């Protein structure tokens, strides 16, 4: 397909499904308001909270000479990752009926935070030592606010814990005690364990094969491998990228395909009963058309924005009716929305060439794809990478914070993260990395 990238004409072609698709796990997302007895993302795939006070594009290397810094700390023990975005993360401890929410807020004061308490007795810490805590029994919620030294004076970590609705039946005194006993150690845990690291997106290219989403009624499961895109520039250069996930929230997924030099495509994928493209078709908007792809699937394509100077397209929606209905009789759609920055699609046919990359979406009965896999997907035991990883996991290490001997990735006593090994050079592409997968090509750490 032909695109305008900065001043260059380029062609982007689908080259295949995600690398290691049979070996790597899928991203999983469930509606936030539901308690589901399932592991959303395993500790192996989402080992810690890692959030950043900014939008995804401010993390891309082309936007700043400085490497973005992430605030990191171990995930709450026994909780499953429920949702994440660049600035926030959510977890659910289903066994203890506690929901966790963490967010880096760029402008927050301790004074405003404690002033939200309905009663002074609900203020447990006032922020004078860099941490503030308050509870709200009426909302079954407890809140914390922590100073973040690397993000500036006004930026802080906001913590929220919510008890299950059954806690409404508790006597007031018991509820106050439960909230206090939940939030105080959580703030202390994070205060002692949080640290700052340079941007290393362990959820990005090479870490996951794709994503799975449930509809709101939990009757259908959508699954999709992330497509790989190759861009060939007119000067002979090329770039290959897959989608970097940036938001998982209920039935909505967001990601970015970054080609460098300020050229990227924002991608949104939804699985629900509302379709903006179908709405435009009902209004007889001339930019809404029916399109049948080679697979035989019929999509409603809506061209939402064009450049006025050359009529090229920089934003579009496409929806495919799934033939299934929700509990209220509404049609469930799969909807894709792509918006380009310094990238535009030449015409409608150009858009269809990218839409075809999302046409492989499968919708199945959830029973055919269990929420909790019997074992974490991994590379075959015979591979050198697997043997190296197994050997590393069996090694003991001493916690720098408390001295406890451990074998896992986090201290069993205080929750501090295992010290990371030094940087390594990818044997496939030469990229220098810190994590277990190459940030450029997705190859496993040797």
N, C-alpha and C positions, 0 to 999 in steps of 0.2 A: 504494500500500500504506500502511497506517496504522501508525505507529510512535510510541512515547513517547520524546520527546527532552526531557530535563530534566522540566519540568512541562507540556510542550506536546504536543498530538496533531499528527502530521504525516503527510503522504502522500508516498511516494517512488515515482516512475514512471520507467521507462526511456525516455530521450528519443532514443536513437540510439547509433551506434557512435562511437568516439573522433574528435574533431575532427582534420582533416588525415590521416585514416587512410591515404589513398593517397599521401601525401607524406612521412610520417615513418617511421623504421625501427621494427622490432619489437625488444623486449628478447629476448636469446638466452641460453640456459643449457644447459650440458652437465655430465655427471657429473664431479666433480672428479678422480677417480682415473684418468681416461683421458686420454691424449695424443691429441688430435684435430688433424689438419692443417687448421685452419680459424680464421678470425677470429671470435671470439665477439661482441665488441662493438668497433666500429671506433674509432680514436683520435678521430674527429670526434664520436662519441656518448659516449665515455667517455675524455676527454682527460687525466685525472689521477686520482690516488688522493685520495679525500676521505672521511675517517672521523671519527667522533665517539664519545667515551667514554660512551655512554648509549643508552637505548632510544628508538625512534622517537617515542613519545608525549611524551617530555621535550623534543622539538624543536618540538612544535606550539606556536604562539604563545599559545594560551590557558593554557598550563601555567606560564609564567614571564614576568616583566617583562623579563628579559634575553634577547637573541637568542643562541641557541646558537652556539658557535664550532666550526668544523671544522678539523682538521689536514689540510693539503693539500700535495702534492708531485707532480711529474710521474711518470707511469707508467714502468716500466722499458722502455727502448727495445727495439723488436722483439718485445715480448711482447703477447699478446692477453689481454684481461680475461676471466677464467674464472668468477668468482663475486663477489658483493658483498653486504654487509649493512651496517647502520648503523655497526657498530663495526669492520668488517673488510673486506678486499678480497683477492682472489687473482688471479694472473696466471700464464700459461704462455708461456715462450719456447720454442716447439716446435723451432726451428732449432738451438738450443744445448742443448736438453733440460734446462732449468732451470725449476723451479716456484717462484714467489714468493708469500709470504703476509705480510700486514701487519695488525696489530691494535693498537688503543689499549687498554691494560690500566690499570685504575683503581688497582690496588694492586700495585706491583712494586718490588723493591729490587735494586740492582746486586749486592749481596753474595749474595743468594739465587741470582741469575742465574749468576754465575761459579762458585758452589759446585756447580752441576749439571755442570760439566765433569769428565770422567772422568780427565783428566790435566792438570796445571798447564800443560803445554806447549800445550794446546789453548785456553788463555785468551789472546786476542790483545790485548784492551783490558779494563781493570778497572773502568771507569766513572768514574774520577777526573776526567776532562775532560767528563763528561756523556754518554759513550758507552761501552758495553761490548760486546765481541765474543767469542764462543767457537765452536768447531767440534766436531762429533761425527762422525768418519769412519765409525764403525760404522753410523750411520744415514744416511750420505751427506748430512748436513745441516750448515748453518751458521746461526748465530743472532746477532742484534744487538738491543741495547736502548738507546733514545735518550731523553734527557730531553726533556720537553715543557713549555715554560715557561708556557703559558697554561692548562694543565689541573690545576695543583697539584703539590705536591712528590712525591707517590707515583705519579702517573699518567705512563706512559711509552709510547713506540711500540715494539712488539715486531715484529721482522723475522725471517722464516725463509726460507731458500733450500734447496731440495732438488735434488740432481742425479739424473739418470736412473739406473735400476737397472743399466744397463750399466757404470756407474762402479765397481760391485763388482769388476769384473775388473781394475781399476787396481792397481798396486803401492801399498802404504800411503803411501809418501812422495809419490807422484804425487797420490793422492787428497787428502792433507793440503794439498798445494800448490794443487790445483784449488779446494778449498773456501775457502782463504785468499784466493786471487786473485778469487774471486767475491764474498765477503761484505765485504771491506775497502773496495773502491771503492763498493760499494752503500751502505754506511753513510755514507761520505764524501759521496756524491752526494746522499743524502737530507738529511744535516746541512746542506749548503750551499743546498739548494733549498726545504726545508719552510717553510711559512708558515701563517698562521691567517686564516680568512675566516668571515664570518657565514653562517648557514645559507642556501644557495641550491641546492635540489635539482634539478640539471640532468637527473636521470632521472625527474622527476615529470610532472605533467599537462602535456600539450602537447609533450613531448619525444619520446614514443614512442606508437605506435599500439596496441601490445599486446605479447604475448609468444609465444615458441615454445619448446617443450620436447621433448626426445627421451626415449623410454623407455630403460631400461638396456641393452637389446640393440641400440639404434640402428636398429630396424627401422621405427619409426613416429614421425611428427612431429605434435605437438599444436600448434595455433596458435589464437590467440584475440585479438580486438579488445577493448580495455578498454571496458566499458559506462560510460555517463554516467548519473548519478543526479541527479534534481531533487527536493529536499525542500521542500514547501510548508507553512509553519507556520500555525497557527490565527489568528495576528494579522495575516496577510496577507503576511508576509515569506517569502522563499524562499532556498535555497542549492543550487548545482549543483556536484557533485564527481565526479571519477573516482578510480580506485585509484592511490595513490602506492606504487610498489614499495619494499619494505624489505629483502627477502632473495631472492637467486637462488642456488639450491644444488642441482645435480643435477636430479632430477625434481620438485623442490618449489619453489613460488613463494609468497611472502608479501607482503601489502600492507595498506594501511589506507585506509579511506574516512573522511575527517575532515570533520565537519559544524560544527565549532567549539563553543565553550563546553563542552568536555569530552565531547562526544557523537561517538562514532566507531564504526566496525565494522572489526574485524580480519578479514582474508580470507586463507585458505590454500587453495592449489590443488595437488593431487598427481596424478601420472600414473604409477601403478605397480600391482603385483599385490596390494596390501593395501587393504582397505576396512573402516573401522571401522563404517560403517553396515551393510554386508553381514554383518559379524560379529554385530552386534546383532540383525539379522533372523534369523540362524541360531539365536540364543539365544531366539527368540520374545519379544523385548522388545516390550511393547505400544506403545512410542514409535517403533518402526521400522515403516514402512509403504511399500508400493509406490505410486508416483505416476506417472501418465502425463501429460506436458505436451502443449500444443497441437501441438507438432512431431511427436508420436508417440513421442518418446524416453521410455523408462521409467527412472525414477530410484528408488533406495532412499533414503527420507528418514528420518533419525533425529533426533528432538528430544532434545537432550542435557541442556538446563537450562531450567527455568521459574522464574519468580518465585512465591514461595509465597503472596503476598498477592492476586494477581489472575490467576495462571496464564498470564501473558504469557511469551513465549519470548525468551531472550537468547543462546542458543547452539544451533547445529544443524549436522548433517552431511548431505550428500547425495552419493550415488555412482551413477554410471551405468556399467554394464558395456559395454565397447567392442566385444565380439565378437571380439577378438583375444587371442592367448595369447603369453606370453613363452617363452623357450627351455626352460623347465622345465614347461610345460604349464599354468601358472597364468593365470587370467583377469586381464587388465589393466583397471583401473578409472580413471575420472576422478572425483576426489573434491573437493568443495568444502566448506569449513568456515567458517562465519561466526559471530562472537561480538560482541555489542554492548556498548558501555559507555555508560550513560545513554540507551540505545536498546533497545527491545524490539519483537518482532513480536507482533501481537495474537493470531494463531492460525495454524493450519497453512496456511490459504489465503494468509495474509499472507506466510508464508515462501516459498510457491511462486511468488509474484509476483516475489520477488528471485531465486530459483533460475532462473527463466526467462531472466534476464539472462546466465546462464552456459551456456545451452542451445545457444548458437551455436558452441560449441567445434568445431573441425574436426580430424580425425585423418587424415593423408594419408601417402603414401609419401614419405620424405625426398627421393627423387630428383626429385619434383615441385616441391620448394622448396629450391634449393641453399643450403648453409650459408653460402657466401661469395657475396654478390651481385656482379654484374658491375660495378656502380657503387653508391656510397652513395646511398640514396633521398634526394631533395631536392625542394624546391619548384620548379615550372617556372621556366626561366631568365627568362621574360618578367615575372615578378612583381617588384614594386618591392623586396620584402624580399630576393629572390635577388640582384638587381643590387647592392643595398647591401652584402650579405655578400661578394659576389665582389670588389667594389671594396676592401673592408676587408682581404680576405685578400691582395691584391696589394701592399698598402702595407708598406714596410719599417719596422722599429723597432729601436732600440738596446737591448740587454740592460742593465738597470740593475746587474747583478752583475758582468759582465765586459766590457761594451762591444761585444760582437759584433753585427753587423748581421744581422737575420733577417727572414723573410717569414711563417713559420708561427706557431703558437700557443706554441711553446716554443723556447728558445735552442738552437741547434745545437751550441754549444760546452759549456755548463754545465748545460743542462736547465731553467733557470729559466723560469717562466711569463711569457707576454707581459703587460705591465701592462694592467689592465682600464680601460676607459673609465668615465666617471662614471655615476651613476644616470640612468635614463630613465623617462619616464612612459608607461604603456601607453595608446595612443589608443582602445582598445576599452572599457576599464573604469576607467582612471585610476590603476591600481596603480603604485607606484614600484618599479623593479626594478634589478638589477645585471647579470644574465646576458643571454642572447640570446633568452629566451622569458619571457613574463609568468608570474610565479609564481601568479597568481590565475586567469587565463582561458586561458593557453597561447598567446596571440597572439605572433607573431614580433616581435622588436625592429625598429622602423621604421628 
